[in-house]
Amino acid sequence: MKWLRSLLYLGLLVALPACAVVKVSPVNYRGYSVEKEIVPYLVKFEENCKTPVKIHIRFERIKWDIWSDEVAAYCFKFGVKYIHVDYDWWVSHTLKDVREELIYHELGHCLLNRGHDKTKLFVDYPGGRPKSIMYPYVFGYWGEYGLHREYYIKELCGDE
């Protein structure tokens, strides 16, 4: 059985993206290493979802060779939990709503064990808008997250 675990870890190492950790300004948050710029989003998440954030979050330069889509962040939940945020994405997306959506989405994966939800609501306009913050793509650029922020937070935290 030990060999199976070793094989799983080896497979993960091969499948993981090539990353370079970028230490901008990590601080201690609840005993975990977290990038300083991200802390305000964690405080809001705790207030909104009534869930303590106990996870490492770091900036990296994420290069995904196996997928063509841009990856802004991902949650790693094997052993010690980490959220990895692409540093280049973070510095090029300065809108607070977009950043909040990304961090809340990843916390949804790592802390709330939520998967992606591609469901759309068709109440606002013909193309629809994502039903959940767990939509697989960042949609805050379109203004939808900011316009319906309260709804998305309630849906994420289980109040909707």
C-alpha atoms as an extended CHARMM CRD file, in Angstrom:
* protein
*
       160  EXT
         1         1  MET       CA              0.0000000000        0.0000000000        0.0000000000  PROA      1               0.0000000000
         2         2  LYS       CA              2.9720000000        2.2850000000        0.6530000000  PROA      2               0.0000000000
         3         3  TRP       CA              4.0600000000        1.8720000000       -2.9330000000  PROA      3               0.0000000000
         4         4  LEU       CA              0.6250000000        3.0700000000       -4.1010000000  PROA      4               0.0000000000
         5         5  ARG       CA              0.9640000000        6.2760000000       -2.0870000000  PROA      5               0.0000000000
         6         6  SER       CA              4.4940000000        6.7870000000       -3.4450000000  PROA      6               0.0000000000
         7         7  LEU       CA              3.2060000000        6.2380000000       -6.9680000000  PROA      7               0.0000000000
         8         8  LEU       CA              0.4290000000        8.7810000000       -6.3940000000  PROA      8               0.0000000000
         9         9  TYR       CA              2.9130000000       11.3790000000       -5.1410000000  PROA      9               0.0000000000
        10        10  LEU       CA              5.2250000000       10.7160000000       -8.0610000000  PROA      10              0.0000000000
        11        11  GLY       CA              2.3050000000       11.1460000000      -10.4660000000  PROA      11              0.0000000000
        12        12  LEU       CA              1.3970000000       14.4590000000       -8.8320000000  PROA      12              0.0000000000
        13        13  LEU       CA              4.9440000000       15.7240000000       -9.1530000000  PROA      13              0.0000000000
        14        14  VAL       CA              4.9620000000       14.9070000000      -12.8590000000  PROA      14              0.0000000000
        15        15  ALA       CA              1.5160000000       16.4220000000      -13.4430000000  PROA      15              0.0000000000
        16        16  LEU       CA              2.0410000000       19.6060000000      -11.4580000000  PROA      16              0.0000000000
        17        17  PRO       CA              2.8810000000       22.7900000000      -13.3060000000  PROA      17              0.0000000000
        18        18  ALA       CA              6.3450000000       24.2220000000      -13.4260000000  PROA      18              0.0000000000
        19        19  CYS       CA              6.2110000000       26.8800000000      -10.7360000000  PROA      19              0.0000000000
        20        20  ALA       CA              8.6140000000       29.3710000000       -9.3080000000  PROA      20              0.0000000000
        21        21  VAL       CA              7.7430000000       30.6990000000       -5.8670000000  PROA      21              0.0000000000
        22        22  VAL       CA              7.7380000000       34.4850000000       -5.7000000000  PROA      22              0.0000000000
        23        23  LYS       CA              8.0860000000       35.6560000000       -2.1120000000  PROA      23              0.0000000000
        24        24  VAL       CA              6.7500000000       39.1840000000       -2.1350000000  PROA      24              0.0000000000
        25        25  SER       CA              5.8920000000       39.7730000000        1.5120000000  PROA      25              0.0000000000
        26        26  PRO       CA              4.6340000000       36.6960000000        3.3380000000  PROA      26              0.0000000000
        27        27  VAL       CA              3.2880000000       37.2030000000        6.8560000000  PROA      27              0.0000000000
        28        28  ASN       CA              2.0640000000       34.8910000000        9.5830000000  PROA      28              0.0000000000
        29        29  TYR       CA             -1.7370000000       34.6010000000        9.5520000000  PROA      29              0.0000000000
        30        30  ARG       CA             -3.1850000000       32.1620000000       12.1110000000  PROA      30              0.0000000000
        31        31  GLY       CA              0.1040000000       30.2630000000       12.0400000000  PROA      31              0.0000000000
        32        32  TYR       CA              0.2030000000       29.9970000000        8.2350000000  PROA      32              0.0000000000
        33        33  SER       CA              2.3840000000       31.7590000000        5.6830000000  PROA      33              0.0000000000
        34        34  VAL       CA              0.2140000000       34.1210000000        3.6370000000  PROA      34              0.0000000000
        35        35  GLU       CA              1.1080000000       36.8960000000        1.2260000000  PROA      35              0.0000000000
        36        36  LYS       CA              0.4720000000       40.2400000000        2.9320000000  PROA      36              0.0000000000
        37        37  GLU       CA             -1.6100000000       41.6030000000        0.0200000000  PROA      37              0.0000000000
        38        38  ILE       CA             -4.0610000000       38.7190000000        0.3890000000  PROA      38              0.0000000000
        39        39  VAL       CA             -4.7310000000       39.0630000000        4.1400000000  PROA      39              0.0000000000
        40        40  PRO       CA             -7.5660000000       41.6540000000        3.7930000000  PROA      40              0.0000000000
        41        41  TYR       CA             -9.4740000000       39.1970000000        1.5740000000  PROA      41              0.0000000000
        42        42  LEU       CA             -9.0760000000       36.4640000000        4.1890000000  PROA      42              0.0000000000
        43        43  VAL       CA            -10.3900000000       38.7200000000        6.9570000000  PROA      43              0.0000000000
        44        44  LYS       CA            -13.4770000000       39.5110000000        4.8300000000  PROA      44              0.0000000000
        45        45  PHE       CA            -13.9480000000       35.8300000000        3.9900000000  PROA      45              0.0000000000
        46        46  GLU       CA            -13.9080000000       34.9180000000        7.6780000000  PROA      46              0.0000000000
        47        47  GLU       CA            -16.4650000000       37.6280000000        8.4300000000  PROA      47              0.0000000000
        48        48  ASN       CA            -18.7050000000       36.5800000000        5.5430000000  PROA      48              0.0000000000
        49        49  CYS       CA            -18.4750000000       32.7990000000        5.8040000000  PROA      49              0.0000000000
        50        50  LYS       CA            -17.8450000000       32.4390000000        9.5410000000  PROA      50              0.0000000000
        51        51  THR       CA            -15.0120000000       30.0530000000        8.6720000000  PROA      51              0.0000000000
        52        52  PRO       CA            -11.4490000000       30.5130000000        9.9640000000  PROA      52              0.0000000000
        53        53  VAL       CA             -8.8550000000       30.5790000000        7.2060000000  PROA      53              0.0000000000
        54        54  LYS       CA             -6.0620000000       28.1980000000        8.1040000000  PROA      54              0.0000000000
        55        55  ILE       CA             -4.1030000000       27.6900000000        4.9080000000  PROA      55              0.0000000000
        56        56  HSD       CA             -0.8460000000       28.7350000000        3.2880000000  PROA      56              0.0000000000
        57        57  ILE       CA             -1.2000000000       31.1430000000        0.3520000000  PROA      57              0.0000000000
        58        58  ARG       CA              1.7310000000       32.1070000000       -1.8000000000  PROA      58              0.0000000000
        59        59  PHE       CA              2.5140000000       33.8520000000       -5.0450000000  PROA      59              0.0000000000
        60        60  GLU       CA              4.1400000000       31.8640000000       -7.8390000000  PROA      60              0.0000000000
        61        61  ARG       CA              4.7320000000       32.1350000000      -11.5250000000  PROA      61              0.0000000000
        62        62  ILE       CA              2.4920000000       29.3560000000      -12.7790000000  PROA      62              0.0000000000
        63        63  LYS       CA              3.2510000000       27.8640000000      -16.1660000000  PROA      63              0.0000000000
        64        64  TRP       CA              0.7670000000       25.2130000000      -17.2420000000  PROA      64              0.0000000000
        65        65  ASP       CA              2.0220000000       23.1710000000      -20.1400000000  PROA      65              0.0000000000
        66        66  ILE       CA             -0.8200000000       20.6600000000      -20.1600000000  PROA      66              0.0000000000
        67        67  TRP       CA             -3.6890000000       23.1590000000      -20.4710000000  PROA      67              0.0000000000
        68        68  SER       CA             -4.0600000000       26.0740000000      -22.8040000000  PROA      68              0.0000000000
        69        69  ASP       CA             -6.2680000000       28.1570000000      -20.4750000000  PROA      69              0.0000000000
        70        70  GLU       CA             -4.7040000000       30.7780000000      -18.2520000000  PROA      70              0.0000000000
        71        71  VAL       CA             -4.6070000000       29.5910000000      -14.6490000000  PROA      71              0.0000000000
        72        72  ALA       CA             -4.8270000000       32.4080000000      -12.1130000000  PROA      72              0.0000000000
        73        73  ALA       CA             -4.6110000000       30.1850000000       -9.0170000000  PROA      73              0.0000000000
        74        74  TYR       CA             -5.1210000000       26.6700000000       -7.7860000000  PROA      74              0.0000000000
        75        75  CYS       CA             -5.6720000000       24.8040000000       -4.5300000000  PROA      75              0.0000000000
        76        76  PHE       CA             -3.3420000000       21.9920000000       -3.5080000000  PROA      76              0.0000000000
        77        77  LYS       CA             -5.0130000000       19.7950000000       -0.8590000000  PROA      77              0.0000000000
        78        78  PHE       CA             -2.6970000000       16.8010000000       -0.4670000000  PROA      78              0.0000000000
        79        79  GLY       CA             -1.1810000000       16.9080000000        3.0110000000  PROA      79              0.0000000000
        80        80  VAL       CA             -0.5570000000       20.5620000000        3.8240000000  PROA      80              0.0000000000
        81        81  LYS       CA             -3.0880000000       22.8020000000        2.0610000000  PROA      81              0.0000000000
        82        82  TYR       CA             -1.7950000000       25.5970000000       -0.1560000000  PROA      82              0.0000000000
        83        83  ILE       CA             -3.3560000000       28.1110000000       -2.4690000000  PROA      83              0.0000000000
        84        84  HSD       CA             -0.9750000000       29.1200000000       -5.2150000000  PROA      84              0.0000000000
        85        85  VAL       CA             -1.7220000000       32.4410000000       -6.9150000000  PROA      85              0.0000000000
        86        86  ASP       CA             -0.0370000000       33.3610000000      -10.1620000000  PROA      86              0.0000000000
        87        87  TYR       CA              1.9690000000       36.4810000000       -9.3860000000  PROA      87              0.0000000000
        88        88  ASP       CA              1.8210000000       37.8730000000      -12.9180000000  PROA      88              0.0000000000
        89        89  TRP       CA             -1.9790000000       37.4710000000      -12.9690000000  PROA      89              0.0000000000
        90        90  TRP       CA             -2.2810000000       39.1770000000       -9.5600000000  PROA      90              0.0000000000
        91        91  VAL       CA             -0.2710000000       42.2710000000      -10.4920000000  PROA      91              0.0000000000
        92        92  SER       CA             -2.0950000000       42.6630000000      -13.8150000000  PROA      92              0.0000000000
        93        93  HSD       CA             -5.5860000000       42.3880000000      -12.2570000000  PROA      93              0.0000000000
        94        94  THR       CA             -5.8880000000       45.2010000000       -9.7590000000  PROA      94              0.0000000000
        95        95  LEU       CA             -9.6810000000       45.4320000000       -9.3750000000  PROA      95              0.0000000000
        96        96  LYS       CA            -10.5480000000       44.4180000000       -5.8210000000  PROA      96              0.0000000000
        97        97  ASP       CA            -13.7160000000       42.5830000000       -6.8960000000  PROA      97              0.0000000000
        98        98  VAL       CA            -11.7670000000       40.4220000000       -9.3490000000  PROA      98              0.0000000000
        99        99  ARG       CA             -9.1030000000       39.6000000000       -6.7680000000  PROA      99              0.0000000000
       100       100  GLU       CA            -11.7140000000       38.8670000000       -4.1020000000  PROA      100             0.0000000000
       101       101  GLU       CA            -13.6060000000       36.5770000000       -6.4560000000  PROA      101             0.0000000000
       102       102  LEU       CA            -10.4180000000       34.6260000000       -7.1850000000  PROA      102             0.0000000000
       103       103  ILE       CA             -9.4070000000       34.2270000000       -3.5290000000  PROA      103             0.0000000000
       104       104  TYR       CA            -12.9480000000       33.2930000000       -2.4320000000  PROA      104             0.0000000000
       105       105  HSD       CA            -13.1620000000       30.7740000000       -5.2850000000  PROA      105             0.0000000000
       106       106  GLU       CA             -9.9340000000       29.0710000000       -4.2130000000  PROA      106             0.0000000000
       107       107  LEU       CA            -10.9880000000       29.1200000000       -0.5450000000  PROA      107             0.0000000000
       108       108  GLY       CA            -14.1950000000       27.4690000000       -1.7230000000  PROA      108             0.0000000000
       109       109  HSD       CA            -12.0760000000       24.6060000000       -3.0770000000  PROA      109             0.0000000000
       110       110  CYS       CA             -9.5840000000       24.3220000000       -0.2110000000  PROA      110             0.0000000000
       111       111  LEU       CA            -11.6880000000       25.0950000000        2.8670000000  PROA      111             0.0000000000
       112       112  LEU       CA            -15.2990000000       24.4490000000        1.8650000000  PROA      112             0.0000000000
       113       113  ASN       CA            -14.5680000000       21.4520000000       -0.4030000000  PROA      113             0.0000000000
       114       114  ARG       CA            -16.5910000000       22.9130000000       -3.2570000000  PROA      114             0.0000000000
       115       115  GLY       CA            -16.0670000000       21.8430000000       -6.8500000000  PROA      115             0.0000000000
       116       116  HSD       CA            -16.6310000000       23.8380000000      -10.0270000000  PROA      116             0.0000000000
       117       117  ASP       CA            -20.1730000000       24.7290000000      -11.0500000000  PROA      117             0.0000000000
       118       118  LYS       CA            -20.7270000000       25.6640000000      -14.7140000000  PROA      118             0.0000000000
       119       119  THR       CA            -24.4500000000       26.3840000000      -14.1990000000  PROA      119             0.0000000000
       120       120  LYS       CA            -25.6730000000       29.7480000000      -15.4520000000  PROA      120             0.0000000000
       121       121  LEU       CA            -28.6750000000       31.8220000000      -14.4440000000  PROA      121             0.0000000000
       122       122  PHE       CA            -30.6290000000       33.3740000000      -17.2930000000  PROA      122             0.0000000000
       123       123  VAL       CA            -32.5030000000       35.9950000000      -15.2700000000  PROA      123             0.0000000000
       124       124  ASP       CA            -30.3950000000       39.0300000000      -16.1530000000  PROA      124             0.0000000000
       125       125  TYR       CA            -29.6020000000       38.6660000000      -19.8250000000  PROA      125             0.0000000000
       126       126  PRO       CA            -29.7690000000       36.0320000000      -22.5650000000  PROA      126             0.0000000000
       127       127  GLY       CA            -26.1820000000       34.7580000000      -22.1630000000  PROA      127             0.0000000000
       128       128  GLY       CA            -26.7480000000       34.1700000000      -18.4890000000  PROA      128             0.0000000000
       129       129  ARG       CA            -24.4400000000       34.7770000000      -15.5770000000  PROA      129             0.0000000000
       130       130  PRO       CA            -22.6490000000       32.2320000000      -13.4180000000  PROA      130             0.0000000000
       131       131  LYS       CA            -24.8340000000       30.7460000000      -10.6900000000  PROA      131             0.0000000000
       132       132  SER       CA            -21.8800000000       30.3310000000       -8.3480000000  PROA      132             0.0000000000
       133       133  ILE       CA            -18.5420000000       31.8720000000       -7.5030000000  PROA      133             0.0000000000
       134       134  MET       CA            -17.3280000000       28.3160000000       -8.1400000000  PROA      134             0.0000000000
       135       135  TYR       CA            -17.7430000000       28.9150000000      -11.8860000000  PROA      135             0.0000000000
       136       136  PRO       CA            -14.4880000000       27.6080000000      -13.4330000000  PROA      136             0.0000000000
       137       137  TYR       CA            -13.4360000000       30.9850000000      -14.8600000000  PROA      137             0.0000000000
       138       138  VAL       CA            -12.9540000000       34.3960000000      -13.2730000000  PROA      138             0.0000000000
       139       139  PHE       CA            -15.9890000000       36.4480000000      -14.2910000000  PROA      139             0.0000000000
       140       140  GLY       CA            -15.4250000000       39.5960000000      -12.2260000000  PROA      140             0.0000000000
       141       141  TYR       CA            -13.9740000000       41.3260000000      -15.2820000000  PROA      141             0.0000000000
       142       142  TRP       CA            -17.5010000000       41.5040000000      -16.6800000000  PROA      142             0.0000000000
       143       143  GLY       CA            -18.7340000000       43.2990000000      -13.5480000000  PROA      143             0.0000000000
       144       144  GLU       CA            -21.0690000000       40.4410000000      -12.6360000000  PROA      144             0.0000000000
       145       145  TYR       CA            -19.3560000000       39.6160000000       -9.3730000000  PROA      145             0.0000000000
       146       146  GLY       CA            -19.4230000000       43.2150000000       -8.1500000000  PROA      146             0.0000000000
       147       147  LEU       CA            -23.0530000000       43.7180000000       -9.1770000000  PROA      147             0.0000000000
       148       148  HSD       CA            -24.1890000000       40.5390000000       -7.4260000000  PROA      148             0.0000000000
       149       149  ARG       CA            -21.4920000000       40.2620000000       -4.7380000000  PROA      149             0.0000000000
       150       150  GLU       CA            -23.8910000000       39.7020000000       -1.8370000000  PROA      150             0.0000000000
       151       151  TYR       CA            -25.6320000000       36.8750000000       -3.7060000000  PROA      151             0.0000000000
       152       152  TYR       CA            -22.3410000000       35.1590000000       -4.6080000000  PROA      152             0.0000000000
       153       153  ILE       CA            -21.0200000000       35.3290000000       -1.0520000000  PROA      153             0.0000000000
       154       154  LYS       CA            -24.2640000000       33.9340000000        0.3650000000  PROA      154             0.0000000000
       155       155  GLU       CA            -24.2380000000       31.1560000000       -2.2400000000  PROA      155             0.0000000000
       156       156  LEU       CA            -20.6050000000       30.2850000000       -1.4280000000  PROA      156             0.0000000000
       157       157  CYS       CA            -21.0570000000       30.3310000000        2.3290000000  PROA      157             0.0000000000
       158       158  GLY       CA            -24.2260000000       28.2510000000        2.2580000000  PROA      158             0.0000000000
       159       159  ASP       CA            -26.7580000000       30.9750000000        2.9940000000  PROA      159             0.0000000000
       160       160  GLU       CA            -28.4230000000       31.0000000000       -0.4480000000  PROA      160             0.0000000000
